[in-house]
Amino acid sequence: MKRLRPALLIPFIILLFSLVIASASVPRGMFKYGKSFYEKMQIFAAIIETLQKNYVDERTTEELIEGAITGMLSKLDPHTNYLPPDNYKNWNQTFEGYTGVGILFDIVGSRPVITGFVEGGPAARSNLKVGDIIIKIDHATTRNLAPQEIARKIINSPFSDINFTILTSKTKKKKRVKVKRTHIDYESVTGAFMLNSTTGYIMLERFSGTTALELDKHLDQLLEKGMRFLILDMRDNGGGYLSAAVEVADRFLPRNRLILYTQGRSADSYQEYRSSLSSKYEDLPLVILINHGTASAAEIVAGAMQDWDRAVVIGMTSFGKGLVQSQFRFRDGSALLLTTARYYTPLGRLIQRDYSSLNKDEYYRDAYKKIPAWPGDGSASGRKTFKTLQGRSVLEGGGITPDIQINNDSAEVSEELRALYLDERHFFYQFSMQLATTGPEFKKITPEQCPHILISKRHLNEFFSILRTAFYPMSKNVFDANQEDIAFLIQRDLAYFIAGNAGRFHVNFLRDNQLQVASRNRKAAEKLISSQPVAGLFDGENDPK
């Protein structure tokens, strides 16, 4: 937006707000302020005019207005947000998908290297391979492009096909591969495996429009493989659509069980969400994994399962987001995500963490404090305790407190090693990729065999030589002190290049305390199932709250 002449600014601002109000269907009740509203708008416009004339750096009217909107919303709750058009488009793609080819890549050196594919996408069916270096997209070089620029070239391409020029991972010869663009949905289920002959595992990463269908597909596949006990992993699941959370909970509850209810500012905003299916999974023993990154829709599922004594919840206290946002779209493609209600679990628990004394940054940092809270002890001070039908104590506020609290400290590494792993030169990726494509001992390894991959002393010496050649500032003493963790990280990345997500998962299991504890709690999950109320007892008037 160009800078407006001062004489035009005040009437423009007032006209602009009038048009926005009309186009967004904002309630006319705001005009009850009458003259005072327009007086405030004149002051607002005068401030913008003064800033444009006198501020030390030049700012456009668009920048100043968007800054004013952000400042206004910052006085509300941490989850009410205004998203400019590009931000809204990127945010929405996470749940609605995008048009592309389904390539996963990372920048290694100055070029994108393929690290994986979206399951079922066109790239997965093409001649592209993990480890291939993308030299060109159509006729444009990829050298020194940021990941966002590469993604835009694929997503915003005017052509139905994308021509990739690659250096193959094995022969390093140039090759052209044509891949057709299509609609790609981000997967909600990013892992589904059998841990043993009867224990199934599903990682649920988000709640989108396809979540329920994906979950049904993977549940059926695991049942066919002999699953009699399920671990549903919602760690670091930041949420998504409320409707998808209701559909997931519906899979594990008998018909007509209350899943959640929402309550807004007005009395008539009360709304209940109930299970509607008679599902074949409602008697499947269930453990749910959560952590500090489990939020919103994921907390709805965990809270409903906990309130109904339907699952054993294990991990660390969840994020604590119990606010419902409604979308208000505007003509320019921007959107307002406005908190319009609070949600409550079947017992009537509000899961939202207190934010009244915190700014936004403090609020998000507060969620990751490693302080466990237990019903009835001092750590849960100020949080109301509820009793489930089977007599279990559960807490209100501050997120979902697990039935069994355990951290994953064994998966943590030193600061020096974390810095090495995150270095922009991607030493671990490159070395593991090289082993996967050139090491004969790593051929034909199944995901289940990946935990037995041996990273030898020779491999470690080769890796340290690479660091020394690259002048990476890590001494031999520090390297040796972290040798066990370095071998594990190489093994994990190597497993991914050999056997994909399934291979990496089986290696991660070696150090995943929470998952190991979950796998040992089948009897506790079975006990909850055997103590469930008689079917048909609940008719909507006998909810636990």
Backbone torsions as a table, in degrees:
resi	resn	phi	psi	omega
1	MET	NA	130.5	-179.5
2	LYS	-75.1	159.4	178.2
3	ARG	-71.2	130.9	-179.5
4	LEU	-87.2	148.4	174.1
5	ARG	-66.2	138.7	-176.2
6	PRO	-52.6	-37.0	-176.9
7	ALA	-64.6	-25.2	-177.6
8	LEU	-94.9	-10.1	-166.8
9	LEU	-68.8	-48.9	-175.4
10	ILE	-63.0	-50.0	177.4
11	PRO	-63.6	-32.0	178.8
12	PHE	-64.0	-45.9	-178.5
13	ILE	-60.8	-45.6	-179.3
14	ILE	-64.2	-41.7	177.3
15	LEU	-64.8	-41.5	-179.7
16	LEU	-59.3	-47.1	-178.7
17	PHE	-66.9	-34.2	177.6
18	SER	-64.4	-41.3	179.8
19	LEU	-67.9	-41.1	179.3
20	VAL	-62.9	-44.2	179.8
21	ILE	-60.2	-42.9	-179.2
22	ALA	-66.7	-42.7	-174.8
23	SER	-74.3	-25.2	-176.6
24	ALA	-94.1	2.8	-179.3
25	SER	55.1	43.3	177.6
26	VAL	-73.2	136.9	-178.9
27	PRO	-54.1	136.5	-178.3
28	ARG	-69.3	-8.2	-179.6
29	GLY	-59.3	-20.1	-178.9
30	MET	-67.7	-21.1	-178.4
31	PHE	-79.2	-0.4	176.6
32	LYS	-63.7	-18.2	178.2
33	TYR	-75.4	-15.8	173.2
34	GLY	54.0	-124.2	-173.8
35	LYS	-59.2	-38.9	-176.8
36	SER	-62.3	-33.9	178.6
37	PHE	-62.5	-47.6	-178.4
38	TYR	-69.2	-31.8	176.0
39	GLU	-64.2	-42.6	177.3
40	LYS	-64.7	-37.2	179.0
41	MET	-65.9	-36.2	177.4
42	GLN	-65.8	-39.9	177.2
43	ILE	-64.4	-42.4	178.7
44	PHE	-58.8	-46.5	179.6
45	ALA	-65.2	-36.8	179.4
46	ALA	-65.8	-36.8	177.9
47	ILE	-65.1	-43.3	177.9
48	ILE	-61.4	-44.1	179.1
49	GLU	-60.6	-42.1	179.9
50	THR	-64.9	-42.1	177.8
51	LEU	-60.9	-44.8	-177.8
52	GLN	-65.5	-33.0	-178.0
53	LYS	-82.5	-33.9	-166.2
54	ASN	-121.6	-14.9	-176.8
55	TYR	-65.1	147.5	-172.8
56	VAL	-62.0	-32.5	177.4
57	ASP	-115.7	149.6	-178.5
58	GLU	-75.1	137.1	176.8
59	ARG	-133.6	140.8	177.5
60	THR	-80.6	160.7	176.4
61	THR	-59.8	-38.1	-179.6
62	GLU	-62.2	-43.9	178.9
63	GLU	-61.6	-43.2	-176.7
64	LEU	-68.5	-40.0	-179.7
65	ILE	-68.0	-43.1	178.5
66	GLU	-64.6	-35.2	175.3
67	GLY	-64.7	-38.0	178.3
68	ALA	-66.4	-39.8	178.1
69	ILE	-63.0	-45.3	179.4
70	THR	-60.6	-42.3	179.1
71	GLY	-64.1	-39.9	178.5
72	MET	-63.2	-45.4	-177.6
73	LEU	-70.7	-25.1	-179.9
74	SER	-65.6	-15.9	178.1
75	LYS	-83.3	-4.4	-179.3
76	LEU	-97.2	-132.0	179.9
77	ASP	-100.4	166.6	-175.0
78	PRO	-69.2	-12.2	-173.8
79	HIS	-107.9	-0.7	171.5
80	THR	-84.5	121.5	-174.4
81	ASN	-140.7	145.9	170.3
82	TYR	-100.7	128.9	-179.7
83	LEU	-114.2	112.7	172.5
84	PRO	-57.5	164.0	-172.5
85	PRO	-49.3	-50.1	-178.1
86	ASP	-65.5	-40.3	179.1
87	ASN	-63.9	-40.9	179.5
88	TYR	-65.9	-40.8	-179.9
89	LYS	-61.0	-44.9	179.5
90	ASN	-66.2	-42.0	179.8
91	TRP	-63.6	-42.4	-175.6
92	ASN	-69.6	-30.2	179.4
93	GLN	-60.3	-30.4	-179.1
94	THR	-59.5	-30.9	-175.8
95	PHE	-109.0	-27.9	-176.3
96	GLU	-103.5	-11.9	179.9
97	GLY	90.0	-172.9	-174.7
98	TYR	-156.3	170.4	175.2
99	THR	-97.7	118.7	-177.3
100	GLY	-168.2	-153.3	-177.3
101	VAL	-120.9	-11.1	177.1
102	GLY	83.1	39.9	177.3
103	ILE	-99.2	138.2	168.8
104	LEU	-107.4	133.6	-176.7
105	PHE	-146.0	164.8	173.5
106	ASP	-139.3	153.8	179.0
107	ILE	-86.0	121.0	176.7
108	VAL	-121.7	117.8	-172.1
109	GLY	71.1	-115.6	179.9
110	SER	-118.0	7.0	-174.0
111	ARG	-126.7	152.9	172.3
112	PRO	-77.1	134.7	177.9
113	VAL	-117.4	131.9	-178.6
114	ILE	-70.3	124.6	-179.3
115	THR	-111.5	-7.5	179.9
116	GLY	170.1	-178.5	-177.9
117	PHE	-138.2	151.4	171.2
118	VAL	-71.2	128.1	-176.9
119	GLU	-58.3	128.6	178.3
120	GLY	83.1	-4.6	-179.8
121	GLY	-76.9	165.2	-177.5
122	PRO	-63.7	-33.2	179.9
123	ALA	-65.7	-34.8	179.7
124	ALA	-65.8	-24.7	-179.1
125	ARG	-95.6	-0.1	-176.3
126	SER	-92.1	-171.4	178.3
127	ASN	-90.1	8.7	174.9
128	LEU	-73.6	147.8	-178.8
129	LYS	-130.2	153.3	172.8
130	VAL	-59.5	132.5	-178.5
131	GLY	99.8	-14.6	176.5
132	ASP	-64.7	139.3	178.5
133	ILE	-97.7	124.1	-179.3
134	ILE	-84.4	115.1	-178.4
135	ILE	-89.7	-42.7	-179.4
136	LYS	-139.6	150.2	169.1
137	ILE	-116.2	113.5	-165.5
138	ASP	56.0	-117.2	-178.0
139	HIS	-108.2	7.5	-175.3
140	ALA	-98.8	132.8	178.2
141	THR	-68.5	152.1	178.0
142	THR	-103.6	-0.2	-175.5
143	ARG	-60.0	128.2	174.9
144	ASN	64.6	16.4	176.2
145	LEU	-83.0	143.1	175.5
146	ALA	-73.0	154.9	179.5
147	PRO	-53.8	-37.7	-179.3
148	GLN	-65.9	-36.4	179.1
149	GLU	-67.7	-38.9	179.0
150	ILE	-65.4	-44.9	178.9
151	ALA	-60.8	-41.0	179.9
152	ARG	-63.6	-37.1	-179.4
153	LYS	-62.6	-32.5	179.7
154	ILE	-83.4	-47.8	-175.3
155	ILE	-69.2	-38.3	-175.1
156	ASN	-97.1	10.9	-179.4
157	SER	-61.9	138.7	177.6
158	PRO	-77.9	-5.9	-174.9
159	PHE	-100.9	152.4	178.8
160	SER	-77.6	-23.8	177.2
161	ASP	-116.0	147.8	174.3
162	ILE	-111.9	129.8	176.1
163	ASN	-100.0	114.1	178.1
164	PHE	-98.5	133.2	167.8
165	THR	-103.9	122.9	-173.4
166	ILE	-127.7	159.5	163.6
167	LEU	-102.8	119.6	-175.0
168	THR	-66.6	148.8	-175.3
169	SER	-67.3	-29.2	-175.5
170	LYS	-93.0	-50.4	-173.1
171	THR	-97.5	-14.3	-177.0
172	LYS	59.2	28.4	175.6
173	LYS	-96.8	148.9	178.2
174	LYS	-71.6	144.4	-177.0
175	LYS	-154.5	145.0	176.8
176	ARG	-107.9	134.0	-179.9
177	VAL	-131.7	126.3	178.3
178	LYS	-98.4	131.0	-179.4
179	VAL	-130.3	131.5	-179.1
180	LYS	-79.9	133.9	176.4
181	ARG	-77.7	144.3	177.5
182	THR	-153.5	176.2	178.1
183	HIS	-74.0	130.4	-178.9
184	ILE	-118.5	127.5	173.3
185	ASP	-98.7	133.7	171.1
186	TYR	-63.9	131.9	-178.0
187	GLU	-70.1	134.9	171.6
188	SER	-82.3	-43.3	176.9
189	VAL	-92.4	110.0	-176.4
190	THR	-104.9	5.1	175.5
191	GLY	-166.9	133.6	176.8
192	ALA	-148.2	111.0	-173.4
193	PHE	-141.8	163.9	168.4
194	MET	-97.3	122.4	176.9
195	LEU	-75.7	-34.2	173.6
196	ASN	-151.5	-164.6	-172.2
197	SER	-66.2	-20.5	-176.9
198	THR	-129.1	-4.8	-177.0
199	THR	-104.8	117.3	176.8
200	GLY	-97.2	154.7	-179.4
201	TYR	-137.0	131.9	175.8
202	ILE	-131.9	128.7	173.4
203	MET	-99.2	119.7	-179.5
204	LEU	-108.7	112.3	-169.3
205	GLU	-95.3	-26.2	-178.5
206	ARG	-157.7	169.0	176.7
207	PHE	-117.7	106.5	-176.7
208	SER	-127.3	-172.0	-178.7
209	GLY	-67.2	-18.8	-177.8
210	THR	-104.6	2.1	-171.7
211	THR	-58.8	-49.1	-175.9
212	ALA	-62.0	-42.4	180.0
213	LEU	-65.2	-42.4	177.9
214	GLU	-61.9	-44.5	-178.3
215	LEU	-62.4	-44.3	178.8
216	ASP	-58.6	-43.5	-178.7
217	LYS	-61.1	-47.2	-176.4
218	HIS	-73.8	-35.1	175.8
219	LEU	-61.5	-44.2	179.6
220	ASP	-63.4	-40.3	179.8
221	GLN	-64.8	-40.5	179.6
222	LEU	-69.9	-36.5	176.1
223	LEU	-61.5	-39.8	178.5
224	GLU	-64.8	-26.6	179.5
225	LYS	-87.0	-0.1	175.8
226	GLY	106.8	12.4	-178.2
227	MET	-61.9	132.2	174.3
228	ARG	-127.1	0.1	-177.2
229	PHE	-154.9	132.8	-174.7
230	LEU	-119.5	136.3	168.4
231	ILE	-108.7	116.0	179.0
232	LEU	-101.5	111.8	-174.4
233	ASP	-95.5	110.1	177.3
234	MET	-116.3	26.2	175.7
235	ARG	-66.7	134.6	-179.6
236	ASP	63.2	19.6	172.5
237	ASN	-85.4	109.1	-175.6
238	GLY	-80.4	0.2	175.4
239	GLY	107.8	-145.5	-174.9
240	GLY	145.1	-136.7	-174.7
241	TYR	-75.9	131.6	176.0
242	LEU	-59.4	-40.4	-178.7
243	SER	-61.2	-34.6	178.6
244	ALA	-70.0	-36.5	177.3
245	ALA	-63.6	-40.8	178.3
246	VAL	-63.2	-41.3	179.9
247	GLU	-64.5	-38.8	179.3
248	VAL	-67.2	-48.3	178.7
249	ALA	-59.9	-35.0	-179.4
250	ASP	-59.0	-30.4	-178.6
251	ARG	-66.1	-23.5	-170.9
252	PHE	-115.3	4.9	-179.2
253	LEU	-121.1	148.1	172.4
254	PRO	-63.2	165.4	-178.7
255	ARG	-59.2	142.4	171.6
256	ASN	71.4	20.4	172.6
257	ARG	-83.4	138.2	176.2
258	LEU	-68.0	128.0	178.7
259	ILE	-98.0	-43.6	174.5
260	LEU	-165.7	166.9	166.9
261	TYR	-136.4	153.5	179.8
262	THR	-118.6	148.8	179.6
263	GLN	-141.1	122.7	177.6
264	GLY	-98.5	-154.7	-175.2
265	ARG	-72.4	-35.3	-176.9
266	SER	-96.9	154.6	-178.1
267	ALA	-63.0	-33.1	-177.0
268	ASP	-82.9	6.3	178.7
269	SER	-88.5	-1.1	179.5
270	TYR	-63.0	131.5	179.0
271	GLN	-144.6	134.4	178.4
272	GLU	-103.9	149.0	175.1
273	TYR	-125.9	122.4	-174.0
274	ARG	-124.5	157.9	174.4
275	SER	-70.7	141.6	-176.2
276	SER	-123.4	-7.6	-174.7
277	LEU	-103.7	155.7	163.0
278	SER	-103.6	98.0	-168.4
279	SER	-96.8	146.7	177.3
280	LYS	-76.0	-5.6	179.6
281	TYR	-99.8	0.1	-171.6
282	GLU	-70.9	-13.8	176.5
283	ASP	-109.5	13.0	-179.6
284	LEU	-81.9	118.3	177.4
285	PRO	-54.6	135.0	-167.4
286	LEU	-135.8	133.2	167.8
287	VAL	-119.3	136.9	178.5
288	ILE	-115.6	131.4	176.8
289	LEU	-100.7	130.5	176.7
290	ILE	-135.7	163.6	173.0
291	ASN	-150.3	-168.7	-176.2
292	HIS	-62.8	-21.9	-179.6
293	GLY	-90.4	1.1	177.5
294	THR	-80.9	120.9	-171.6
295	ALA	-143.2	159.1	166.0
296	SER	58.0	-115.2	-176.8
297	ALA	-58.3	-34.9	178.1
298	ALA	-66.8	-33.7	177.5
299	GLU	-72.1	-29.5	175.2
300	ILE	-61.2	-46.6	-179.9
301	VAL	-65.1	-49.4	-178.6
302	ALA	-61.9	-40.6	-179.7
303	GLY	-66.0	-41.7	179.1
304	ALA	-65.7	-42.6	179.4
305	MET	-65.2	-37.5	180.0
306	GLN	-70.9	-44.4	-178.5
307	ASP	-63.1	-35.7	-179.0
308	TRP	-89.7	9.7	-177.7
309	ASP	54.3	37.3	-174.2
310	ARG	-95.7	-21.0	-177.6
311	ALA	-147.6	152.9	169.4
312	VAL	-88.5	122.5	-178.6
313	VAL	-99.6	126.9	-173.3
314	ILE	-129.7	144.8	175.6
315	GLY	133.7	-134.1	178.7
316	MET	-123.0	158.9	-177.4
317	THR	-54.2	136.8	-176.2
318	SER	-74.7	178.8	-171.4
319	PHE	-62.9	-44.0	-179.1
320	GLY	94.0	51.6	176.6
321	LYS	-112.5	104.0	-178.6
322	GLY	-115.9	31.7	-179.3
323	LEU	-113.7	140.5	-178.7
324	VAL	-101.8	127.1	177.2
325	GLN	-103.3	137.1	172.1
326	SER	-105.7	145.4	-179.9
327	GLN	-92.3	132.5	172.3
328	PHE	-122.3	110.0	-176.2
329	ARG	-89.9	148.7	179.6
330	PHE	-122.2	164.6	-170.8
331	ARG	-61.0	-30.9	-176.6
332	ASP	-82.8	3.1	-179.1
333	GLY	94.0	-2.8	176.2
334	SER	-81.0	172.2	-178.1
335	ALA	-153.3	152.2	173.7
336	LEU	-110.8	122.6	173.1
337	LEU	-97.6	100.8	-169.9
338	LEU	-109.2	128.3	176.3
339	THR	-68.8	118.8	-177.1
340	THR	-117.9	-8.7	-179.3
341	ALA	-162.8	165.3	169.9
342	ARG	-108.5	149.3	176.3
343	TYR	-111.0	151.5	-176.6
344	TYR	-130.5	143.9	178.1
345	THR	-74.1	171.6	-178.9
346	PRO	-55.2	-32.0	178.5
347	LEU	-78.4	-7.4	-177.9
348	GLY	94.0	16.9	179.8
349	ARG	-79.8	129.6	168.7
350	LEU	-87.9	123.0	-174.4
351	ILE	-89.5	-15.7	-174.5
352	GLN	-59.2	132.4	175.1
353	ARG	-76.5	148.3	179.3
354	ASP	-68.3	129.9	179.1
355	TYR	-124.3	8.2	-171.2
356	SER	-63.5	-29.9	-176.4
357	SER	-109.4	12.7	-175.4
358	LEU	-120.1	143.3	168.0
359	ASN	-80.6	177.7	-172.2
360	LYS	-62.7	-43.6	180.0
361	ASP	-63.8	-43.4	179.5
362	GLU	-63.6	-37.4	180.0
363	TYR	-61.2	-44.9	-178.4
364	TYR	-72.6	-36.5	176.8
365	ARG	-66.0	-37.0	-177.5
366	ASP	-59.0	-30.8	-177.4
367	ALA	-66.4	-22.2	-173.3
368	TYR	-102.8	13.1	174.2
369	LYS	-68.4	136.0	-177.0
370	LYS	-91.1	56.9	-180.0
371	ILE	-113.5	106.4	179.7
372	PRO	-70.4	147.5	175.9
373	ALA	-122.1	137.2	-178.4
374	TRP	-124.2	136.9	176.3
375	PRO	-55.9	126.7	174.5
376	GLY	93.7	-6.4	178.0
377	ASP	-111.5	176.3	-174.2
378	GLY	-64.6	-25.6	-178.5
379	SER	-67.4	-19.7	-178.8
380	ALA	-101.1	22.2	-177.0
381	SER	-55.3	131.9	178.3
382	GLY	84.7	-3.7	-179.8
383	ARG	-106.2	125.0	-177.4
384	LYS	-70.4	141.3	178.8
385	THR	-102.1	134.7	176.3
386	PHE	-114.8	157.3	176.4
387	LYS	-113.6	132.9	174.9
388	THR	-79.6	174.4	-180.0
389	LEU	-63.1	-27.4	177.3
390	GLN	-93.4	10.0	174.0
391	GLY	85.7	10.3	177.7
392	ARG	-78.9	143.2	179.0
393	SER	-91.4	132.1	177.8
394	VAL	-133.7	151.8	-172.9
395	LEU	-103.8	150.9	173.0
396	GLU	-97.6	150.8	174.4
397	GLY	71.3	153.8	176.1
398	GLY	74.3	19.2	179.5
399	GLY	92.9	-178.0	176.1
400	ILE	-87.5	120.3	176.0
401	THR	-88.2	122.7	-176.0
402	PRO	-64.6	156.8	172.7
403	ASP	-68.6	-35.4	176.6
404	ILE	-125.9	115.4	-177.8
405	GLN	-98.5	126.8	178.4
406	ILE	-154.0	136.0	178.5
407	ASN	-93.0	179.9	-178.4
408	ASN	-117.7	43.8	-176.5
409	ASP	-59.9	-27.5	-178.0
410	SER	-67.5	-17.0	179.2
411	ALA	-89.3	-4.1	-177.9
412	GLU	-83.5	151.7	179.3
413	VAL	-125.1	170.9	-177.7
414	SER	-68.0	161.7	178.1
415	GLU	-61.7	-39.3	-179.6
416	GLU	-62.5	-41.4	-178.2
417	LEU	-73.6	-35.2	177.6
418	ARG	-62.6	-41.7	178.5
419	ALA	-63.6	-39.4	178.0
420	LEU	-64.7	-44.0	-177.2
421	TYR	-65.2	-34.8	-176.9
422	LEU	-90.4	0.4	179.8
423	ASP	-57.3	139.7	-174.8
424	GLU	-63.8	-13.1	178.1
425	ARG	-84.9	-5.0	172.5
426	HIS	51.6	56.3	-177.3
427	PHE	-60.5	-43.4	-177.7
428	PHE	-65.6	-45.7	179.0
429	TYR	-57.2	-50.0	-174.9
430	GLN	-65.0	-43.2	-178.4
431	PHE	-67.1	-43.7	180.0
432	SER	-65.5	-38.6	178.2
433	MET	-63.7	-40.0	178.4
434	GLN	-63.7	-43.2	178.3
435	LEU	-62.6	-40.8	-176.8
436	ALA	-65.8	-34.2	-175.4
437	THR	-93.3	-18.6	-175.8
438	THR	-120.2	-19.1	-176.4
439	GLY	-82.5	113.0	-178.0
440	PRO	-63.7	-25.1	-178.5
441	GLU	-73.2	-8.5	-177.1
442	PHE	-107.5	14.9	178.7
443	LYS	-82.9	146.8	172.4
444	LYS	57.3	40.6	175.9
445	ILE	-97.2	129.5	179.9
446	THR	-84.0	162.7	177.6
447	PRO	-55.1	-39.7	-178.3
448	GLU	-67.3	-23.7	-179.6
449	GLN	-87.3	-12.0	-175.2
450	CYS	-59.6	-35.2	177.2
451	PRO	-61.7	-16.6	-178.0
452	HIS	-97.3	4.1	176.0
453	ILE	-62.2	132.4	-179.4
454	LEU	-102.5	119.8	171.0
455	ILE	-94.9	108.2	-169.3
456	SER	-83.4	171.4	175.3
457	LYS	-59.1	-36.2	178.9
458	ARG	-62.9	-43.1	178.7
459	HIS	-61.7	-42.2	-179.2
460	LEU	-65.9	-39.5	177.9
461	ASN	-64.7	-39.8	177.5
462	GLU	-63.3	-40.2	-179.0
463	PHE	-66.3	-42.9	179.5
464	PHE	-65.1	-35.7	177.3
465	SER	-62.2	-37.8	177.3
466	ILE	-63.4	-42.9	178.6
467	LEU	-63.1	-41.8	-178.6
468	ARG	-67.0	-40.4	178.4
469	THR	-63.8	-33.9	-179.6
470	ALA	-85.4	3.5	-179.2
471	PHE	58.5	35.3	176.7
472	TYR	-73.7	132.6	-173.2
473	PRO	-79.2	68.8	173.8
474	MET	-132.2	122.0	-178.5
475	SER	-73.8	163.1	178.5
476	LYS	-64.8	-33.9	178.7
477	ASN	-64.4	-44.1	178.6
478	VAL	-67.0	-41.0	178.1
479	PHE	-59.2	-47.4	-178.7
480	ASP	-64.7	-36.0	179.9
481	ALA	-66.6	-24.9	-179.1
482	ASN	-106.7	14.8	-171.2
483	GLN	-58.3	-41.5	-178.3
484	GLU	-64.5	-42.5	179.4
485	ASP	-70.4	-36.2	177.9
486	ILE	-62.5	-44.0	178.4
487	ALA	-61.3	-39.5	179.3
488	PHE	-64.3	-44.1	-178.7
489	LEU	-66.7	-37.8	175.4
490	ILE	-64.4	-44.6	179.2
491	GLN	-59.1	-42.5	-177.9
492	ARG	-66.1	-45.7	178.9
493	ASP	-68.0	-37.9	177.6
494	LEU	-62.3	-42.3	178.5
495	ALA	-60.0	-37.2	178.4
496	TYR	-64.8	-44.9	-178.6
497	PHE	-69.7	-26.0	179.0
498	ILE	-84.0	-44.7	-169.8
499	ALA	-132.4	15.1	174.9
500	GLY	71.8	-157.8	-177.9
501	ASN	-58.8	-35.2	-179.1
502	ALA	-63.7	-40.0	178.3
503	GLY	-65.6	-45.1	179.6
504	ARG	-63.2	-39.0	180.0
505	PHE	-60.6	-45.8	-177.0
506	HIS	-66.0	-29.8	174.6
507	VAL	-74.2	-42.7	178.3
508	ASN	-57.1	-34.1	-177.7
509	PHE	-57.5	-27.8	-179.4
510	LEU	-60.0	-28.9	-175.3
511	ARG	-121.4	12.4	-176.8
512	ASP	-95.8	89.5	-178.7
513	ASN	-57.2	-43.3	-176.1
514	GLN	-63.2	-43.3	179.8
515	LEU	-68.2	-37.5	178.5
516	GLN	-64.6	-40.9	176.5
517	VAL	-65.1	-40.9	178.3
518	ALA	-58.5	-42.7	-177.7
519	SER	-66.6	-20.0	-179.6
520	ARG	-94.1	5.0	-176.3
521	ASN	-111.0	29.0	177.8
522	ARG	-62.3	-42.2	-177.6
523	LYS	-64.0	-38.0	178.0
524	ALA	-64.0	-38.8	178.1
525	ALA	-68.2	-39.1	178.2
526	GLU	-65.8	-35.6	179.3
527	LYS	-64.7	-38.7	177.2
528	LEU	-62.5	-41.0	179.7
529	ILE	-64.3	-44.2	-176.5
530	SER	-68.7	-19.6	-179.0
531	SER	-101.2	10.9	-180.0
532	GLN	-65.2	148.5	176.5
533	PRO	-59.5	157.5	179.5
534	VAL	-61.3	135.5	178.9
535	ALA	-56.3	138.1	178.4
536	GLY	91.4	-5.8	-179.4
537	LEU	-66.1	-32.9	-173.9
538	PHE	-99.0	121.1	-179.5
539	ASP	-116.6	13.3	-179.0
540	GLY	100.2	-14.7	178.5
541	GLU	-105.7	-4.5	-177.0
542	ASN	-120.0	35.3	177.7
543	ASP	-66.3	158.1	-175.7
544	PRO	-67.8	-20.1	-176.6
545	LYS	-75.8	NA	NA
